Amino acid sequence: MLLKVILAIDMHIPDGFLEPVTAATMFVVSIAFLVWSWKKVQASYSRSFTAILAISSAFVFAAQMINFPIAFGTSGHLVGGTFLAVLLGPYAGILSMTIVLLMQALFFADGGITTFGANVFNMAVIGGLSFFIVKFLTHNSPTNRRFTFSVFIAAWLSVVLSALSCALQIGISPVFVQAGGIAVTVPSMLMYHMIIGVIEATITVTLLTAIQRLQPTALGGLTLLKVKVKQ
Amino acid sequence: MKKYLIASALLIIFLAVFIPLASSDPDGLEKVAETLGVEEQETVWRGLMPDYTVATVENPYLSTLLAGVFGTLTVLAVALLFGKTIRQKKTTP
């Protein structure tokens, strides 16, 4: 039976798509990032931050359910990694996305259990770390236009890098090796996600600039960035 | 408490409006797997609501909406509990 196609979500690797060694390695790597993030959050975040954390996590879950059509009869949806990273900072961003992924895997079998480590790395860790792309790009000239540009690039890159990571992981598994392996999975995943990334980046920029206009203090990640965005 | 109720209400409205508009075309990874003829593998865990549907509700819209609302509120609750683990600090960072 070919993959069933109902409101499903891109890049969530299902069980059986990864070799056990790859799956186990990604668990170890992801757990290391989660421990690091947990410590950083406990050390530097205040409890008043809970509301924005909870509400933005819930929003990302809801938004991930909504697939929009893209070219070639395929669809995509907001991943929200960069959105969370700029809103919450990289550490809480990683943990927030991990909560979303965990609930998707547990309740909806969206993304496998054995592949959970890989999915956390591809979406939560890469998404959270895209914060540093924003930080790097906005470093010297924190104007409104510069901020928008940085978020756009970071969001696009986070999706493309997640897709690349996913393509490499599945490409070396026996299931995909017989179909051509990395030589096939990498170009095809990149092709779709370079388009999906543009939509991701557009939505992320729209959401963050709207939040920044309505409630400038809400962007906790910006405080960490030490960026004062000029209107 | 009030802000959580408002946020939940807005998210439920968001799902109610957008679920009927959502595309059911295969997504990136599915499309790649489909093109390569890679078949769905044996799953370890099927989930309580596979494919974001509640088995007992026949109407597909309501079924997905219920699953979505359940998931959204669960994520909200779990993230809230996580937030509560953050120790209150004397000085704000």
Interface residues (C-beta under 8 A of the other chain):
Chain A: M1 L2 L3 K4 V5 I6 L7 A8 I9 D10 M11 H12 I13 P14 D15 G16 F17 V41 Q42 S44 Y45 S46 R47 S48 F49 T50 A51 L53 A54 I55 S57 A58 F59 V60 F61 A62 A63 M65 I66 N67 F68 P69 F72 G73 T74 S75 G76 H77 L95 S96 I99 V100 L102 M103 Q104 A105 L106 F107 F108 A109 D110 G112 I113 T114 A163 C166 A167 I170 V175 F176 A179 G180 V184 T185 S188 M189 Y192 H193 I196
Chain B: K3 Y4 A7 S8 L11 F14 L15 F18 I19 L21 A22 S23 S24 D25 P26 D27 G28 L29 E30 K31 V32 A33 E34 T35 L36 G37 V38 E39 E40 Q41 E42 T43 V44 W45 R46 G47 L48 M49 P50 D51 Y52 T53 T64 A67 G68 F70 G71 T72 L73 T74 V75 L76 A77 V78 A79 L80 F82 G83 K84 T85 I86 R87 Q88 K89 T92 P93
